[in-house]
């Protein structure tokens, strides 16, 4: 998985539209190998990002769990600790 794509499921409050779109954009960037599309591919790049974001919204809305919601601050702290170990 691309390191920039974050888990978005089971947070309180739920993932925002911006978080979902950012994850979709990272996915499209990863599979196309381009951080920005050329003018010729801009429409396809944007369309794919929006379609993946919409699909992701539907997926997140349909998932169920009995686990307690994740805490964003705790997840951020864990990610920071992993990064410090990795890049120390």
N, C-alpha and C positions, 0 to 999 in steps of 0.2 A: 504494500500500500504506500502511496505517496505520503511522506512524512508531514506534509502541510495539510492533509485532509484529516480533520479531527472527528472523533466520535460525536454524533449529534443526538443520539437517542437517550432517553430517560434522564433528562435534566429538568430541574424545576427552577426557574421558568423554562419552558420548552425552547428549542432552538429557534432563532429568529429567521425571518426570510433572508436577511443579509448573510447570516452564517451558512444557510443552505445554499444560497447562490454562490458564495465564495468557495464552498466545497465543490460545487458543480464546475465552477471555473477552473479550479485546480485540477480536477479530473480531466477536463477537456484539454487543458495545457499539457498534462502528462501524456495523454494518448496521442496528441498531435505532435508533440515534441516542439511546440512553439509557445513562447510566452505571450506573443501578440501575433495575430494573423496578418497576412498580407491583405491588401485592399481587395484582391480577388476572392479571398476566403473569409473575409470579415462577416458576411451574412451567415454563412454556414457555421462558423465558429460561435456567433451569438445565438443562433437558433439552437444549436446543440446544447449550449450552456443553459438556456431557458428550459428546454425539454428535460434535461437531466435534473435541473432544480425542481421542476414540477413533479417529476417522477419521485424524487427524493422526498418531497413534501407529502405525497400520497403514501409512500412507504412508511415514513415516520409516524403519520397519523394512524396507520393501520396496525402497527406493532403493539404488542401487549407484553407486560412483564409484572412479576410480583416483587421484584427487587425494589428497594427504596430508591428514590431519585438521586442522581449524582449531584455532588456539590461542585460548582464551577471553580471555586477558590481552591478546594482540595485537589481537583484535577490539574489546575494550573500549577500548584506547588509540586505535585508529583512529576509533571512534565519538566519543570525547571530542575528538579533534582536529577532526573534522567539525563538532561542536557549537561549538567555540571559534571556528572560521572563520565559521560561520553567524551566531552571535550576538555577534561581536566588534564 
